[in-house]
Amino acid sequence: MKKYLPDFSLLNRNRPFALLFFGQWVSFMGSMMTVVAVPYQVYQATHSMALVGSLGLVQLGSLLVCALWGGTIADKHHRKPLLLLTSALSTVGSLCLALNAQFFSSVPLVFILAAFMVGVTAVDRPSRDAFVQQILQKEDFAAYSEITAFKNNFCMIAGPAIGGLLLAHAGLVVLYSLDAFSFLFIVCTLFFIPNHANPGADRKVAFWVSLKEGLQFAASKQTLMGSYLVDFLAMLFGMPVALFPAMALHLFGTASLGWLYAAPAVGGLAFSIISGSMNKIKRHGLAISISAALWGVAIILFGLSHSLWVALFFLALAGGFDAASALFRQTMWNETVPNTLRGRLASLEMLSYMSGPKLGDAEAGFVASMWGIPASIISGGVLTVLSVFACGAALPEFIAYNSTVGEERMELDAQE
């Protein structure tokens, strides 16, 4: 039985990683509460699905501006100080959301602060991924992917559920204040983690030259490009999150909002519990593609559902397939990308898995405003399946990729 479970022994073997892991656990829980609150606040004030979708476009603009810059500085500077700075800025952003909710209730200010928070995340995430790769051994990458999937899905269940309860019983101010505290918590844990020298920090290379190196490396690898493109298209067409507030208010009741947000993570958590068994799978590109196509099928069935519990079941099923895709993507990235390029490649990864949902919010909102919620969801699922098959046909090396337990990445490191 043990071989099927995530390898939590990594937390005992590596104390710096354990501190970072638990700090991220708390901060991600707060972020998942805010994920519920921000679109709900916008929809409650405006009753516009298109405007909720536009929130995703504004966040995407911030992501595009900051992500590549964040990845470049993550490879040119020591990563721990960058993480301290981004966590402190996120604390400030959440406190500003609380103050706005208390005194102003300004929708434009919500848009500005949401864009600010995504911009900070775009700088934080590449530094964090590169820092984690520094403090782990190569043989621990699979275990890291497993327990990270468990942590993320747990938070994506508990965070929205708690967020929904807080919205109903305590209000936005309390929710945003708790989010600020969660970021402050990770600031505290970072002080107890030793700094690790960044192997590329002493290189005196211009920003554009550094960025070009990262882009050229990614473009030269069909395996990487396929992992980015499949996930991007699946989230672009098959992500119905922007419709959840309207579905809760008009179809299933306000109390269902937290459950709608949490359902995909329930499936993801169920998958992560048995993720240890996935170590036997080496055809990561094919596994990513199959998982993404099955995500699309589950979204179609979600769109056809009229009962809340049936809808939640198919959302959970979709979440399980998404978690499988994420597990194989993360393992592939850590095995094939050298640490000197990890920040820049992490920024490209982030663009693939964050820009897709943001554009997907806008796509789902606009289609729903014209043709209705079911048509938006079902058409998105169909396009997801078709786009995954198209990617497989266009990128045969991605489909054929076979993991060799880090041998490709070790070879790349030797060439640096």
C-alpha positions in Angstrom: 0.0 0.0 0.0 2.8 2.4 0.9 4.2 2.4 -2.7 1.0 4.1 -3.8 1.2 7.0 -1.4 3.1 10.3 -1.8 6.6 10.1 -0.3 6.3 12.4 2.7 9.6 11.1 4.1 11.2 13.9 2.1 10.0 16.3 4.8 12.1 14.4 7.4 15.1 14.1 5.2 15.3 17.8 4.2 14.6 20.4 6.9 15.0 23.5 4.7 12.5 22.1 2.2 10.1 21.1 5.1 10.1 24.7 6.4 9.5 26.1 2.9 6.8 23.5 2.2 4.8 24.3 5.4 5.1 28.0 4.8 3.8 27.6 1.3 1.0 25.4 2.7 -0.3 28.2 4.9 0.1 31.0 2.3 -1.5 28.9 -0.4 -4.5 28.2 1.9 -5.0 32.0 2.3 -4.6 32.5 -1.5 -7.3 30.0 -2.2 -9.7 31.8 0.1 -9.0 35.0 -1.8 -9.6 33.2 -5.2 -13.2 32.8 -4.0 -13.6 36.3 -2.6 -12.3 38.5 -5.5 -14.6 37.3 -8.3 -17.5 37.0 -5.9 -17.0 40.6 -4.8 -16.9 41.8 -8.4 -20.0 39.8 -9.4 -21.9 40.9 -6.2 -21.3 44.5 -7.0 -21.9 44.4 -10.8 -23.9 41.2 -11.6 -21.9 41.0 -14.8 -20.4 37.6 -15.9 -18.5 39.4 -18.6 -16.9 41.7 -16.0 -15.9 38.8 -13.9 -14.3 37.3 -17.0 -12.5 40.6 -17.6 -10.9 40.3 -14.2 -9.0 37.4 -15.7 -7.8 39.5 -18.6 -6.5 42.2 -16.3 -4.7 39.6 -14.2 -3.3 38.1 -17.4 -1.9 41.4 -18.5 -0.1 41.7 -15.2 1.2 38.2 -15.6 2.5 38.8 -19.1 4.3 41.9 -18.0 6.0 40.5 -14.9 6.5 36.7 -15.6 9.5 36.8 -18.0 11.1 39.6 -16.0 10.6 37.6 -12.8 12.2 34.5 -14.3 15.2 36.4 -15.5 15.9 38.1 -12.1 15.4 34.7 -10.4 18.4 33.4 -12.5 20.5 36.5 -11.9 20.0 37.0 -8.1 19.9 34.9 -5.0 16.5 33.5 -4.6 15.8 33.6 -0.9 15.9 37.5 -0.6 13.6 37.6 -3.7 11.1 35.3 -1.9 11.2 37.4 1.2 10.4 40.5 -0.9 7.5 39.0 -2.8 6.0 37.5 0.3 6.1 40.9 2.0 4.5 42.6 -1.0 1.7 40.0 -1.1 1.0 40.7 2.6 0.6 44.4 1.7 -1.6 43.6 -1.2 -4.0 41.5 0.9 -4.2 44.2 3.6 -5.1 46.7 0.9 -7.9 44.4 -0.3 -9.2 44.3 3.3 -9.0 48.1 3.6 -10.9 48.5 0.3 -13.6 46.1 1.4 -14.0 47.9 4.7 -14.0 51.6 3.6 -14.4 51.9 -0.2 -15.9 48.8 -1.9 -14.3 50.1 -5.1 -14.5 47.6 -8.0 -11.8 49.4 -10.0 -9.5 49.1 -7.0 -10.2 45.4 -6.7 -9.1 45.0 -10.3 -5.9 47.0 -9.6 -5.0 45.0 -6.5 -5.8 41.7 -8.2 -3.4 42.6 -11.0 -0.8 43.6 -8.4 -1.1 40.3 -6.6 -0.7 38.3 -9.8 2.3 40.5 -10.8 4.0 39.7 -7.5 3.2 36.0 -8.0 4.8 36.1 -11.4 8.1 37.2 -9.8 7.7 34.9 -6.8 7.0 31.6 -8.5 10.1 31.4 -10.7 12.3 32.2 -7.7 10.5 29.6 -5.6 10.7 26.8 -8.2 14.4 27.5 -8.8 15.1 27.7 -5.0 13.3 24.4 -4.4 15.4 22.7 -7.2 18.6 24.0 -5.4 17.7 22.5 -2.0 16.5 19.1 -3.3 18.5 16.1 -4.5 17.8 14.9 -8.1 16.3 11.7 -6.8 13.8 13.7 -4.8 12.1 15.4 -7.7 9.3 12.8 -8.1 8.6 12.8 -4.4 8.5 16.6 -4.4 5.9 16.6 -7.3 3.8 14.1 -5.3 3.6 15.9 -2.0 3.3 19.3 -3.7 0.2 17.9 -5.6 -1.2 16.7 -2.3 -0.6 20.1 -0.6 -2.0 22.1 -3.5 -5.2 20.0 -3.8 -5.8 20.0 -0.1 -5.6 23.8 -0.1 -7.8 24.1 -3.1 -10.4 22.1 -1.2 -10.1 23.6 2.2 -9.4 27.2 1.0 -12.5 27.8 -1.1 -14.7 25.9 1.5 -13.4 28.1 4.3 -13.6 31.2 2.0 -17.2 30.4 1.3 -18.0 30.1 5.0 -16.2 33.3 5.8 -18.1 35.2 3.0 -21.4 34.0 4.5 -20.6 34.5 8.2 -17.6 36.9 8.6 -17.3 39.0 5.4 -14.6 40.1 3.0 -12.6 42.1 5.5 -11.9 39.1 7.7 -11.1 36.8 4.8 -8.6 39.2 3.2 -7.0 39.9 6.6 -6.4 36.1 7.1 -4.8 36.0 3.7 -2.4 38.7 4.7 -1.5 36.7 7.8 -0.8 33.6 5.7 1.8 35.5 3.6 3.3 36.9 6.8 3.7 33.3 8.0 5.8 32.3 5.1 8.0 35.4 5.6 8.7 34.0 9.1 9.6 30.5 7.9 12.0 31.9 5.2 14.1 33.4 7.9 14.9 29.9 9.3 16.0 28.6 5.8 19.7 28.9 4.9 20.4 30.9 1.8 21.7 28.9 -1.2 24.1 30.5 -3.6 22.6 30.9 -7.1 25.1 29.4 -9.6 24.1 32.1 -12.1 24.0 35.1 -9.8 27.5 36.4 -10.7 26.9 36.3 -14.5 26.9 39.9 -15.9 24.5 39.3 -18.8 22.0 41.9 -20.1 18.3 41.2 -19.4 17.4 40.7 -23.1 20.4 38.3 -23.6 19.4 36.3 -20.6 15.8 36.2 -21.6 16.8 35.1 -25.1 18.8 32.2 -23.7 15.8 30.9 -21.8 13.4 31.2 -24.8 15.9 29.5 -27.2 16.3 26.6 -24.8 12.6 26.1 -24.5 12.0 26.5 -28.2 14.6 23.8 -28.9 12.7 21.2 -26.9 9.5 19.8 -28.2 9.0 18.1 -24.9 8.9 21.4 -23.1 6.8 23.2 -25.7 4.3 20.3 -25.8 3.9 20.4 -22.0 3.3 24.2 -22.1 0.9 24.1 -25.1 -1.3 21.2 -24.0 -1.9 22.7 -20.6 -2.5 26.2 -22.0 -5.1 25.0 -24.5 -6.9 22.8 -22.0 -7.2 25.7 -19.6 -8.1 28.2 -22.3 -11.1 26.3 -23.6 -12.1 24.0 -20.7 -11.8 26.3 -17.6 -15.3 27.3 -16.3 -14.3 28.9 -13.0 -15.5 32.4 -14.1 -19.0 31.0 -14.3 -19.1 29.6 -10.7 -20.5 32.8 -9.1 -23.4 33.0 -11.6 -24.0 29.3 -11.3 -24.1 29.6 -7.5 -26.5 32.6 -7.5 -28.8 31.4 -10.3 -28.7 27.6 -10.4 -27.4 25.9 -7.2 -27.6 28.5 -4.5 -25.0 30.8 -2.9 -23.9 28.1 -0.4 -22.7 26.0 -3.4 -20.0 28.5 -4.4 -17.3 27.1 -2.1 -18.2 23.6 -3.2 -17.9 24.5 -6.9 -14.5 25.9 -6.4 -13.4 23.0 -4.2 -14.7 20.1 -6.3 -11.8 20.0 -8.8 -9.3 19.9 -5.9 -11.3 17.0 -4.3 -10.5 14.9 -7.4 -6.9 16.2 -7.4 -6.5 15.3 -3.8 -7.9 11.8 -4.5 -5.3 11.4 -7.3 -2.4 12.7 -5.2 -3.1 10.1 -2.5 -2.3 7.4 -5.0 0.3 9.4 -6.9 3.2 7.2 -5.7 2.0 4.5 -8.1 2.6 7.0 -11.0 6.4 6.6 -10.7 6.2 3.5 -13.0 4.9 5.7 -15.8 7.8 7.1 -18.0 5.9 8.2 -21.1 5.3 11.6 -19.5 4.3 13.4 -22.7 1.7 10.8 -23.6 0.4 10.8 -20.0 0.0 14.6 -20.0 -1.9 14.5 -23.3 -4.3 11.7 -22.1 -4.9 13.5 -18.8 -5.7 16.8 -20.6 -8.1 15.1 -23.1 -9.9 13.4 -20.2 -10.2 16.7 -18.4 -12.0 18.0 -21.5 -14.4 15.0 -21.5 -15.2 15.6 -17.8 -15.9 19.3 -18.4 -18.4 18.4 -21.2 -20.2 16.1 -18.7 -20.1 18.8 -16.1 -21.8 21.2 -18.6 -24.5 18.6 -19.2 -25.3 18.2 -15.5 -28.5 19.7 -14.0 -28.0 18.3 -10.4 -25.5 20.0 -8.1 -24.1 16.7 -6.9 -23.7 15.3 -10.4 -22.0 18.5 -11.4 -19.6 18.3 -8.5 -18.8 14.7 -9.3 -17.7 15.6 -12.9 -15.8 18.6 -11.6 -13.9 16.4 -9.2 -13.2 13.9 -12.0 -11.8 16.8 -14.1 -9.7 17.9 -11.2 -8.2 14.4 -10.9 -7.1 14.4 -14.5 -5.7 17.9 -14.1 -3.6 16.8 -11.1 -2.3 13.9 -13.1 -1.2 16.2 -15.9 0.5 18.6 -13.4 2.4 15.8 -11.7 3.9 14.6 -15.0 4.7 18.1 -16.2 6.4 19.1 -13.0 8.6 16.0 -12.9 9.5 16.5 -16.6 10.5 20.1 -16.0 12.8 19.4 -13.0 14.4 16.5 -14.8 15.2 18.3 -18.1 16.0 21.9 -17.1 19.4 22.9 -15.6 19.3 25.1 -12.5 21.1 28.0 -14.3 18.0 28.3 -16.5 15.4 27.1 -14.0 14.0 30.6 -13.1 13.5 31.6 -16.8 12.0 28.3 -17.7 9.8 28.4 -14.6 8.4 31.8 -15.8 7.5 30.1 -19.1 5.9 27.3 -17.3 3.9 29.8 -15.2 2.8 31.6 -18.3 1.4 28.3 -19.7 -0.5 27.2 -16.6 -1.7 30.7 -15.4 -2.4 32.5 -18.7 -4.6 29.7 -19.9 -7.0 29.9 -17.0 -7.1 33.7 -17.1 -7.9 33.8 -20.8 -10.3 30.9 -20.1 -12.1 33.0 -17.6 -12.7 35.7 -20.2 -13.6 33.1 -22.9 -16.1 31.4 -20.6 -17.6 34.6 -19.4 -18.1 36.2 -22.9 -19.5 33.0 -24.4 -21.9 32.5 -21.5 -23.1 36.1 -21.8 -24.0 35.5 -25.4 -25.2 31.8 -25.5 -25.6 30.8 -21.9 -23.7 28.9 -19.3 -24.2 25.3 -20.6 -23.1 26.2 -24.1 -20.0 27.9 -22.8 -18.9 24.9 -20.7 -19.8 22.2 -23.3 -18.2 23.9 -26.2 -15.0 24.5 -24.1 -14.7 20.9 -23.3 -15.1 19.8 -27.0 -12.4 22.3 -28.1 -10.1 21.0 -25.3 -10.3 17.5 -26.6 -9.7 18.6 -30.2 -6.8 20.8 -29.4 -5.0 18.1 -27.4 -5.2 15.7 -30.3 -3.9 18.5 -32.6 -0.9 19.1 -30.3 -0.1 15.4 -30.3 0.0 15.3 -34.0 2.1 18.5 -34.3 4.6 17.5 -31.6 5.6 13.8 -32.0 8.7 14.1 -29.8 6.6 15.3 -27.0 4.3 12.3 -27.3 7.3 10.0 -27.5 9.1 11.4 -24.6 10.3 8.8 -22.1 11.7 9.8 -18.8 15.1 8.4 -17.9 15.1 9.4 -14.2 17.0 12.6 -14.7 19.6 11.4 -17.1 18.7 14.0 -19.7 18.9 16.8 -17.1 22.2 15.6 -15.7 23.7 15.6 -19.2 22.5 19.2 -19.6 24.0 20.2 -16.3 27.3 18.7 -17.4 27.3 20.8 -20.5 26.8 24.1 -18.6 
